[in-house]
Amino acid sequence: MSRTATVTPSQAEAYRRDGFLVLERFVDPERCAELVARAGELVEAFDPSEHRSVFTTNEQTRTSDDYFLESGGEIRFFFEPDAFDEGGNLVAPKERALNKIGHALHDLDPVFDAFSRTPELAAVAHAVGLQHPLLLQSMYLFKQPHIGGEVGCHQDATFLFTEPITVTGFWFALEDATVRNGCLWAAPGGHRTTLRQRFERAAGGGTTMVVLDPAPLPAAPDDLVPLEVPAGTLVVLHGLLPHWSAPNRSDRSRHAYSVHVIEAGARYPAANWLQRPDHLPLRGC
């Protein structure tokens, strides 16, 4: 997968200090192209008339549909909020209207499985402090030209929480990510803080956002730094790190692939929105 897969002691220290680590040239261009092509094949086979679920992180409390809540063990497709006109019609071809594919690509698709499980990635996971990392979820992120939506400032542990907190994000740039097309922004050192909220399954159905600490997250983009990276870069994100991405109003997409891992020994509460079916146990890197 990688030309430079080793995490140096200084890089490991930078991760502990900043809460994120940027590893350029981690993935060869051919592997990036392979993942983009495979996502295109999955989209081609998808019939948008069957499901029109919209994904957004900006609704703090919402009733989630079953298509979303049952996606922890499936490969499912989610549209951008701006993908439809007032009549409910797509404003662009489906391949230019999707927000993401999730959330079990790494287990159910052989191409994504092979990409997600490599000695190089396992070495990075160990270098940032994970002893026995298990892959919990995966997402193919499109960040479409002109309609790619904002991902509000958040902590990943809000959506995937363990006791103790162990969730770690591995975000792969499959195309160049710039300020213009919606690159990641992060708050250096922001992981040395509290978990503000938890996104949970509600007792009566749907989901709810539970406030744990009312202190605001850093203001985006003023209190954050942009992570402009070329295709092939791996960005490692601590579960408590506040991060954000702006809407993509450019004419260039910003495809990325993200996997989240947790420590095998950590408790994963049933209140988490993402639950895996019994027949699909978690596996490691």
N, C-alpha and C positions, 0 to 999 in steps of 0.2 A: 504493500500500500504506500509506503513512505520512503522518501529519500533521507529525511532527518527525523527519526522517530524517538531519539533519546532525549529525555528531559534532564537537563543539567541541574546540578545543585542550585545554581543561581536562579534558574527558571522556577524550580520548586519553591524557593524562597519568595520569588516575586508573586507566585500564586497565593501563598499564605499571607502576603502583605496586601495584595490588591483584590483577591477574590476572583480573579480571572487570569487566564494564561493564553497567549496568542502564539500558535505554532504554525508559521508559514511553511509552505511546500510539504505539508504532512501527507497529502494525497496527490498521487500522480495525475496529470491531466486526463489520461486515458480512463482512470477509475471514475473521475468526476463525470466524464462524458457517458460512461456506462450507466451511471445512476440516473442521469438526466434522461437518457434514452429509455431506460426501464420505466421511469415514471410516466413518460409519454405513452408507452404501451398500455400501462394500467389506465390512464385517462382515456385512451382511445376505446378501451373495452367498457368503460363506464357509461351507463345510460342515465343522463341527468333527469329524465322524466320520472324515474323511480324514487329518487330522494333529492330534496332541495334544502338540505340543512345548511344554515349560515353559521359561520364561526366568527366570534369577536371576543376580545378580552375586556372590552370597555363596559360591559354590563356587569355591575358588581353583584347583583342578585337577580337571578333569572330562573325560570323553569326550563330545564334542558329537556330536549326530546330524547326518546328512547334510542334513536339512531346514534346520538352522541354518547349517551350514558352506557351503551352496550358496545362501544367501539374499542374497549381495552383489549379484546381478543379478536379483533377484526381488522380488515383493510377497508376504510370508509373515506368518503370524499366530502369536503366542506367548502362552501362557496364564500366569496367575499360579500360583505354587506352591500356593496355598491354594484354587485353583479346583475341585479334585476331592476327593471323599470317599474313604474307604478302599477303596471298591469301584470307584473310577475313574470315578465319575459326576460330571458338573458340578454344583456346588452353587448355581449361579446361571445365568441365561440367558447365552448366549455373549457378548452385548454388554456384560455386567457381569462377565465372567470373564477377559477378555483383558488381558495386560500391555502388549503393544505390537504394532504392525505395522511390519515392516522388510524390506529395508534399501535398496530402490531405488525408493521412491515418487516421488522427485524426478525420475526419468528415465522411469518407466513409466506414470505416471498424469498426465493433462494438467492436472488441477486442482492437484495438488501441484507439478508442474513449474512452472506459472505463479507459484505462491506462492513457490517457492524461488529463482527467478531474476528479480530486479528491479534496476533501477539503484540504488535505495535500499540494498538489502542489499550490492550490490557496493561502494558507497561506504563502508559500515561496514567491510567486509573490508579495503579499502585503508587506512582510517583506523587500523586496529589493526595494520598492518604487512604485510599480504599483498599481494604485487605481482600475481600471476597465480593467484588462488584457483580450485581445482577442487573441485566437489562430489563427495564420496566416498561418503557414506551418509546415509540419512534414516530417521527413526523417528517414528511416531505413538505417543505415550505416554498411556495411559489413567489410571493411578493410581486404580484403582477404589475406590468406597466400601467400607469395612470390610475388604476383602481386598487392597488395593493394597500391594504389597510394598516393603520397604526397598531402597534402592539404596546399597550400602555405600560408604564413603569411598574414592574412587579418583581417578586421573588419567586423562583421556581418552587420553593418549598410550600408556597401558598396552595399550589395545585397538586403537589405530590409530597406529602409530608410523612415522615417516619419519626419514630421515637428511639434514639435521638435523631436529630436531623442529619441525614446523610445524602440526600438527593444531589446529584452532580450532573450538569448538562455538558454534552459533547456536541458542539455545533460546527458543522462542516460547510464551508463556503464552496458551493459547486459552480458559482459564477462570481465575478468580481463584485464585492460589496462596497458601496461608496455612500457618502452622505446624500447624494442625489437620488439613489435608488433604494434607500432605506436600510443602511447598515445598522448593526448593533451599536448601542451606546451603553456605557457602564459607569457605575459610581465606584471609583477606586477606593478600596477599604470599606465599602459599604456592607460587606458581609459580616463585619464585626458589630453586629447589631441584633435586634430582636426580630422575630417573625411577626409581621403586622397582621396578617389575615390568613384564614384557612377557607378554601373553597370546598364545601362538603356536600354530600348527599343529604337532602332534607328528609326528615322522618315521614312527611306526608307525600313525598315524591318530588322530583326535580332536584334543584340544588339551592344552596344558600351560601352567602359569604359571612363567615364568623370573624368578628373583629377581636384580635388578641391584644393589640397595642395601637391606640389611636394616633400615635406619632406619625406624621406624614413621611412618605418616602421622598427621596431627593426629587427636586423639580426637574422635569425634562423640558428641554435639553440643557438648561443652564448649569445644573450641578453634575452633569455627566460628561464623559469624554467619548468621542466617536471611535469605533473600531473599524476603520476602513482597511479591508484586507483583500488580497487577490484570491482568485479561485484556487482551491487546494489547501486553504488554511483551515486548521482546527482551532476553535476557540473553546476553552474549558471554562465552565461557569459554576461557581459555588452556589449551593441551593439558597443561600440567604442574600446573594448579591442582587441589589436593585439594578435592573437593566431595562432597556426600552428600544423601540425602533419606530421611526417616523413613517408616515404614509409614503408610498412610492408614486410620485407624480411624474416621473421621468418616462422616457420611451424604452427603457431597458429593464428587463426582469432581474430579480435577485434570488435565484434558486438556491436553496440550502437544505441540508438534511440534518436532523437533530435526533439524538438519542439521550434518554435520561436513565441513569443507573442509580441503584441504592445499595447499601451494604447488606449482605446476606443476613447478618445477625440483628439488624434493626427491626423493630415492630412496625408493621404497615397497617394502620387502623382501617376498619371497615367503613369508616366515615369518608374515606377518600372517594372522590367522584370516580376515579379510574379503578375498576376492579377486573381482575383477570378470571376467565372461566377455569374451572378445576382441571379440565383436560389440557390446559396450556400453562404448565408451571414455568416460573421464571428460570432463565438460564444465564450463565455468565458470559463474559467477553470472550 
